[in-house]
């Protein structure tokens, strides 16, 4: 399985949002600038994250985006599933859909199921608050204190 830029950039944006929105809502422009993501692409990702109930938008001059719930309650799996399909293969019946005619005799289906279960467990056991702490520690170690956004 290979994640697309949707998943990679979306996760980076959510870590950034969790890190900086504690003080005040964060604009697309500020997140995009800090993460080197185009504003228009980030806007598309934020729409999906908002639809999934992970973030909320606040209107007005001091508006922007904030997390919809505490970062300790948002898993990497929640974020990635909002942005893309994490299945290792397109196997009908893997996620409980109606199985294909050969699913009863498909030996590899069990392989894909075990891989899928492992992926889901891994991404669901990592929470946004852990990544924010890692991000802050990395910034401190690297001496990067440029957290203000002048946009």
TIDREN-398575 format. One record per residue (C-alpha): residue number from 1; x, y, z. Coordinates in Angstrom, 3 decimals, decimal comma. Layout:
<rs>
NUM;X;Y;Z
...
</rs>
This chain:
<rs>
1;0,000;0,000;0,000
2;1,221;3,458;-0,870
3;-0,412;6,599;0,490
4;-1,151;9,415;-1,933
5;-0,378;13,069;-1,306
6;-3,929;13,388;0,046
7;-3,080;11,220;3,032
8;0,450;12,523;3,541
9;-0,395;16,221;3,208
10;-3,663;15,831;5,103
11;-1,894;14,248;8,053
12;0,740;17,014;8,053
13;-1,996;19,642;7,928
14;-3,848;18,039;10,836
15;-0,677;17,899;12,955
16;-0,073;21,571;12,158
17;-3,670;22,476;12,963
18;-3,595;20,555;16,238
19;-0,307;22,215;17,157
20;-1,234;25,812;16,348
21;-5,019;26,074;16,707
22;-4,876;25,858;20,506
23;-4,137;29,603;20,519
24;-6,452;30,659;17,691
25;-8,096;29,295;14,551
26;-5,665;28,740;11,700
27;-6,191;29,897;8,131
28;-5,586;27,764;5,067
29;-2,889;30,229;4,027
30;-0,935;29,859;7,278
31;-1,115;26,061;7,353
32;-0,222;25,884;3,663
33;2,761;28,203;4,137
34;4,128;26,278;7,128
35;3,653;22,910;5,402
36;4,614;23,924;1,846
37;1,276;22,803;0,429
38;-0,650;24,797;-2,166
39;-3,632;26,688;-0,767
40;-6,031;25,219;-3,321
41;-4,973;21,626;-2,664
42;-5,123;22,144;1,099
43;-8,604;23,619;0,726
44;-9,768;20,378;-0,931
45;-8,264;18,302;1,874
46;-9,778;20,493;4,581
47;-13,225;20,106;2,975
48;-12,923;16,319;3,272
49;-11,658;16,535;6,855
50;-14,530;18,867;7,737
51;-17,063;16,523;6,109
52;-15,618;13,673;8,205
53;-16,223;15,728;11,366
54;-12,553;16,082;12,258
55;-12,281;19,864;11,893
56;-14,584;22,859;12,143
57;-14,399;26,181;10,353
58;-14,896;29,495;12,094
59;-16,011;32,459;10,020
60;-14,919;36,035;10,415
61;-11,778;38,148;10,524
62;-10,190;35,977;13,197
63;-11,639;32,809;11,704
64;-10,032;29,729;10,308
65;-9,999;26,066;11,232
66;-9,844;24,248;14,561
67;-10,107;20,602;15,546
68;-13,667;19,376;16,069
69;-12,579;17,303;19,066
70;-9,463;16,959;21,234
71;-6,329;15,727;19,472
72;-6,118;12,775;21,870
73;-9,409;11,532;20,364
74;-8,355;11,731;16,700
75;-6,365;8,804;15,339
76;-4,158;8,749;12,285
77;-6,648;6,202;10,949
78;-9,516;8,694;11,291
79;-7,557;11,223;9,248
80;-6,310;8,860;6,558
81;-9,694;7,172;6,066
82;-11,301;10,606;5,608
83;-8,911;11,278;2,736
84;-8,337;7,948;1,001
85;-8,924;4,206;0,925
86;-6,448;2,294;3,080
87;-7,299;-1,133;1,702
88;-4,271;-3,021;0,395
89;-6,289;-4,346;-2,578
90;-9,687;-3,818;-4,176
91;-11,161;-7,090;-3,010
92;-14,924;-7,263;-2,979
93;-15,984;-8,692;0,356
94;-12,887;-7,532;2,242
95;-14,725;-4,741;4,039
96;-18,020;-6,575;4,410
97;-19,389;-5,699;0,986
98;-21,090;-8,416;-0,965
99;-18,465;-10,979;-1,829
100;-17,677;-11,985;-5,375
101;-18,519;-15,448;-6,699
102;-15,018;-16,754;-6,002
103;-14,628;-15,458;-2,440
104;-15,438;-18,847;-0,872
105;-12,481;-20,449;-2,628
106;-10,101;-17,462;-2,719
107;-7,105;-18,302;-0,557
108;-5,483;-14,882;-1,021
109;-8,541;-13,128;0,409
110;-7,355;-14,171;3,885
111;-3,925;-12,689;3,181
112;-5,454;-9,354;2,155
113;-7,740;-9,412;5,191
114;-4,823;-9,961;7,586
115;-2,810;-7,189;5,936
116;-5,822;-4,858;6,072
117;-6,428;-5,670;9,752
118;-2,780;-4,913;10,542
119;-2,892;-1,581;8,716
120;-6,118;-0,569;10,467
121;-4,708;-1,518;13,874
122;-1,482;0,411;13,246
123;-3,122;3,661;12,128
124;-5,812;3,461;14,805
125;-3,233;3,134;17,580
126;-1,468;6,423;16,797
127;-3,192;9,597;17,973
128;-2,810;13,174;16,862
129;-1,709;14,425;20,288
130;1,323;12,083;20,170
131;2,343;13,477;16,789
132;1,930;17,061;18,013
133;4,278;16,348;20,913
134;6,790;14,757;18,534
135;6,467;17,783;16,236
136;7,110;20,228;19,089
137;10,105;18,235;20,288
138;11,534;18,153;16,772
139;11,054;21,922;16,360
140;12,734;22,549;19,701
141;15,641;20,263;18,836
142;16,109;21,910;15,432
143;15,765;25,407;16,859
144;12,845;26,195;14,568
145;10,780;28,680;16,527
146;9,167;30,377;13,519
147;5,580;29,516;14,366
148;3,951;32,881;13,693
149;2,009;33,442;10,523
150;2,042;36,950;9,130
151;-0,358;36,232;6,260
</rs>
